[in-house]
Amino acid sequence: MQRLRNVEFSIIHFTIEFQESIHLSLEILLRLRRDLREAGRHALSGRTESTSSLDPFVRIFDPPISSDPVGVKRHQKTGPPFALHFSPDSTGEKNPGDSLELSVVFWGDGVQEIANFARTLQVLGSAGLHRREGIFDLIAIEGEGSGGVRACLWREGGSLDVLAPVILDAQWRTQELSTDFLRLVFITPARLISSGKPLFRPDFHRIFPFILRRVTSMCFAYCAVEPVKDIAFLMESASRVDVLNNHLQWQDWRSLPGDEKEQNIGGVLGSIDLFGTLLGEVAWVLSLGSLLNVGKGAAFGAGQFRLEG
C-alpha cells in the first residue's frame, strides 16, 4: 500500500536506573498516566519552540481536536502521539542500580516530541515512579531501526537537543507479514468498551474494529493520511477471518473503592489464532495496531499485543 509510506514512526527505548528500592507491579506500570502528566507539566512549563504555536505539554498529553470537521466525524478523538510499551516480566523488586526499559513508539508528527518526553521522564525520576517512590535516573536513549538494530541516541549528561532518531514507515513494517496464520497475543490487559460495557471474552470480529479505529485515527491525526478507502470491505474481510483458537480471558489488575463494594478494573489477556484467505486483507491493520496498543489507556501501556506468525 503506497499510501502507508507516508505513515512514519520511531521506536525509542528509554533506560532508567533506580536510585532507591521499589516493588514494581503491573498496576504501577499501567498507572503511569497521572504521574507522567504531572511530571510533564513541570518539565515543559514555559518551554517555547518555533516549530509550533502549541504548548509542548498540550502537544504530548492533551492534543487538540482536529480542525477538519469531516475527519473528526470519521475518526475517534485524538490520543497522545505515542504508545508506551513495557514487559510485564520486568515487574518485581527493584533495588538501587537495577534498570528498567520503557519503549515508546512516537507516531508521525509526534517524533518531534522525543526530547520533551525524555525531559518529562527526568522530572518523573526525581519525584519517583509512583506516589513518590522509586526515584530513578534516565541514563540512556536508543533508537530502533529496521531489523531491530539499535543505535545510541543519548547518554546521561548529554544534550537532548541533538537527538537524531531513525524514522521508519508503515509500508516497510507491513510488507513481510504472514497471510496464512497469525497469533494475536495480548500481553497487557486490553479494556475494550462497547455500549458502555467491557467485552469480557471478545472474538476477533469484536476486537478488530477497535484496532482499526486506533490505527486510522492516529494516521489521520499525526501523519495526515487516510489509510483506508473502503472501511466496509475491511470490516467484511475481518468478519470472515477464521478463528482456530480463542484463549482470551478477562483479568482484573486494579480495584477501586466504592460506596457499597470495590469495583474491579481489568482487561482481556491471552491469545487468539487467526487463519484464512482473507487474513491478508487485514494483517497490515493488526501490524500497525501492535505498535499503538488498543483500548482504554492504550497510549500508556494498556492493551499491548504482539503478532506471531
C-alpha positions in Angstrom: 0.0 0.0 0.0 1.8 3.0 -1.3 0.0 5.5 1.0 1.5 3.7 4.0 4.9 5.0 3.0 3.7 8.4 4.4 2.9 6.9 7.8 6.1 7.3 9.8 7.1 6.5 13.3 10.1 6.0 15.6 10.7 3.3 18.1 12.6 4.7 21.1 13.9 2.8 24.1 14.4 4.7 27.4 16.6 3.1 30.0 16.1 4.2 33.6 18.2 3.2 36.6 16.6 3.1 40.1 18.2 5.0 42.9 16.0 3.6 45.6 14.1 0.3 46.1 10.5 -0.2 44.9 8.2 -3.1 44.4 7.4 -2.6 40.7 3.9 -4.1 39.9 1.9 -4.3 36.8 -0.5 -1.9 38.4 2.2 0.8 38.8 3.2 0.5 35.2 -0.3 0.7 34.0 -1.0 3.8 36.1 1.8 6.0 34.8 -0.6 8.3 33.1 -1.2 10.6 36.0 2.4 10.7 37.2 3.7 11.3 33.6 1.2 14.2 33.1 2.2 15.8 36.4 5.9 15.5 35.5 5.2 16.8 32.1 3.6 19.9 33.4 6.7 20.7 35.5 9.2 19.7 32.8 7.6 21.5 29.9 6.3 24.6 31.7 7.5 27.7 30.0 9.2 25.9 27.1 8.5 27.6 23.7 9.6 26.3 20.3 9.5 28.0 17.0 8.1 24.9 15.2 4.7 25.0 16.9 2.4 27.5 18.5 1.0 24.9 20.8 2.4 24.4 24.3 4.7 21.3 24.4 2.6 19.7 27.2 -0.5 20.1 25.2 1.1 18.5 22.1 2.2 15.5 24.1 -0.5 14.9 26.7 -3.6 16.9 25.6 -3.6 17.1 21.8 -6.5 19.3 20.4 -9.3 18.0 18.3 -8.6 18.3 14.6 -9.9 21.4 12.8 -11.1 19.2 9.9 -14.8 18.7 10.6 -15.1 15.8 8.2 -12.1 14.0 9.7 -13.5 14.5 13.2 -16.7 12.7 12.3 -14.8 9.7 10.7 -12.2 9.2 13.5 -12.2 8.8 17.2 -10.8 11.5 19.5 -7.1 12.1 19.1 -4.9 10.4 21.7 -1.4 11.3 22.6 1.2 10.9 19.8 2.9 8.0 21.5 2.3 4.5 22.7 4.2 3.2 25.8 5.4 -0.4 25.8 7.0 -2.4 28.6 7.4 -6.1 29.5 5.2 -7.4 32.3 8.1 -9.7 33.1 10.1 -6.6 34.3 8.0 -6.4 37.4 9.2 -7.3 40.9 11.6 -6.0 43.4 13.8 -3.2 42.1 16.9 -2.1 44.1 19.3 0.7 43.6 21.3 0.1 40.4 18.6 -2.0 38.8 17.4 -0.8 35.4 14.1 -0.8 33.5 13.5 -0.3 29.8 10.5 1.7 28.7 9.9 1.5 24.9 7.8 4.2 23.3 6.5 4.4 19.7 6.3 8.0 18.5 3.8 8.4 15.7 4.1 10.9 12.8 4.5 14.4 14.0 4.9 13.0 17.5 8.5 12.1 16.6 9.4 15.7 17.3 8.4 15.2 20.9 11.0 12.6 21.8 13.3 15.1 23.6 10.4 16.6 25.6 9.2 13.1 26.6 12.8 12.5 27.8 12.6 15.7 29.9 9.4 14.5 31.3 11.0 11.2 32.4 13.8 13.1 34.0 11.4 15.1 36.2 9.4 12.0 37.0 12.6 10.3 38.0 13.4 13.0 40.6 9.8 12.7 42.0 9.6 8.9 41.9 7.9 6.4 39.6 4.8 6.2 41.6 3.5 8.0 44.7 6.9 9.5 45.4 8.5 6.0 45.5 11.1 4.6 43.1 13.3 7.5 42.4 15.4 6.9 39.2 17.7 8.5 36.7 17.2 8.4 32.9 20.6 7.0 31.8 20.2 6.2 28.1 18.1 6.5 25.0 18.3 4.2 22.0 16.6 4.3 18.6 15.5 1.1 16.8 15.9 0.7 13.1 14.9 -1.9 10.6 15.5 -5.5 11.7 15.5 -4.4 15.3 19.0 -2.9 15.1 19.6 -0.3 17.8 21.7 2.9 17.9 22.5 5.0 20.9 20.9 8.5 20.7 21.8 9.8 24.1 23.7 9.0 27.3 23.2 10.6 30.7 24.9 14.0 30.8 24.5 14.7 27.0 22.3 17.2 25.4 18.7 16.3 24.5 18.7 19.0 21.8 20.6 16.9 19.3 18.7 13.6 19.1 18.6 12.1 15.6 16.1 9.2 15.7 15.6 6.6 13.0 12.4 7.2 11.0 10.5 4.1 9.9 7.5 3.8 7.6 4.4 1.7 7.8 4.9 0.2 4.4 8.2 -1.3 5.4 6.5 -2.5 8.7 3.8 -4.5 6.9 5.5 -5.9 3.8 6.6 -9.2 5.2 3.5 -10.2 7.2 2.3 -13.8 7.1 -1.1 -14.0 5.3 -1.8 -17.7 6.2 -1.7 -17.7 10.0 -1.3 -15.1 12.8 -1.5 -15.4 16.5 -2.6 -12.2 18.3 -1.2 -12.2 21.8 -2.3 -9.6 24.4 0.5 -9.1 26.9 -1.1 -6.3 29.0 -4.9 -6.1 29.7 -7.0 -4.7 26.9 -10.1 -2.9 28.2 -12.5 -2.7 25.3 -15.7 -0.9 25.9 -18.8 -1.4 23.7 -22.2 0.3 24.5 -20.8 1.3 27.9 -19.9 -2.3 28.9 -16.5 -4.0 28.8 -16.0 -7.0 26.5 -15.0 -9.8 28.8 -14.2 -12.5 26.2 -14.4 -10.9 22.7 -14.0 -12.8 19.5 -11.8 -11.4 16.7 -14.7 -9.7 14.9 -15.4 -7.7 18.0 -11.7 -6.8 18.6 -10.9 -5.7 15.0 -13.0 -2.5 14.9 -11.2 -1.2 18.0 -7.8 -1.8 16.4 -8.9 -0.3 13.1 -10.2 2.9 14.7 -7.0 3.2 16.7 -4.8 2.9 13.6 -6.9 5.1 11.3 -7.3 7.9 13.9 -3.6 8.0 14.6 -2.7 8.0 10.9 -5.1 10.9 10.3 -4.1 12.9 13.4 -0.3 12.7 13.2 0.5 11.6 9.6 -2.3 13.4 7.7 -3.0 10.1 6.0 -6.3 8.3 5.4 -5.0 4.8 5.0 -8.4 3.1 4.4 -10.5 3.8 1.4 -13.1 1.1 1.9 -14.0 0.6 5.6 -16.9 -1.8 4.7 -14.6 -4.1 2.8 -12.1 -4.3 5.7 -14.9 -5.0 8.2 -16.4 -7.7 6.0 -12.9 -9.3 5.5 -12.3 -9.3 9.2 -15.7 -10.9 9.9 -14.7 -13.8 7.6 -11.3 -14.4 9.1 -11.3 -17.9 10.6 -10.5 -18.3 14.3 -8.8 -21.5 15.2 -8.4 -21.0 19.0 -9.6 -18.2 21.3 -7.7 -18.2 24.6 -8.6 -14.7 25.6 -9.6 -14.3 29.3 -10.5 -11.4 31.5 -8.1 -10.4 34.2 -8.6 -7.8 36.9 -5.5 -5.7 37.7 -6.9 -3.0 40.0 -9.7 -2.4 42.5 -11.4 0.9 43.0 -13.2 1.6 46.3 -16.9 2.2 46.0 -19.8 3.1 48.3 -21.0 -0.5 48.6 -18.3 -2.7 47.2 -15.0 -2.4 45.3 -15.0 -2.0 41.6 -12.6 -4.2 39.7 -10.7 -2.8 36.7 -9.2 -5.2 34.2 -9.0 -6.3 30.6 -8.5 -9.3 28.3 -5.2 -11.2 28.2 -4.2 -14.3 26.2 -4.1 -15.3 22.6 -6.3 -15.8 19.6 -5.3 -17.8 16.5 -6.3 -16.5 13.1 -6.2 -18.0 9.6 -7.9 -18.0 6.2 -7.6 -16.4 2.8 -8.9 -13.0 4.0 -6.4 -12.7 6.7 -4.0 -10.9 4.3 -6.5 -8.1 3.8 -6.5 -7.1 7.5 -3.0 -8.2 8.6 -1.5 -4.7 8.0 -4.0 -3.1 10.4 -3.1 -5.6 13.1 0.6 -5.0 12.5 0.3 -1.2 12.9 -2.1 -1.7 15.8 0.6 -3.7 17.6 2.7 -0.6 17.6 -0.1 1.6 19.1 -1.9 -0.7 21.6 -5.7 -0.8 21.8 -8.5 0.1 24.2 -8.7 2.3 27.3 -5.2 3.6 28.3 -3.6 2.4 25.1 -1.1 5.3 25.0 0.2 4.5 28.5 0.7 0.7 28.0 -2.6 -0.9 28.3 -3.8 -3.3 25.5 -0.3 -4.2 24.3 -0.3 -7.0 21.8 2.1 -8.7 19.5 1.7 -10.8 16.4 3.3 -14.2 16.0 3.3 -15.9 12.5 
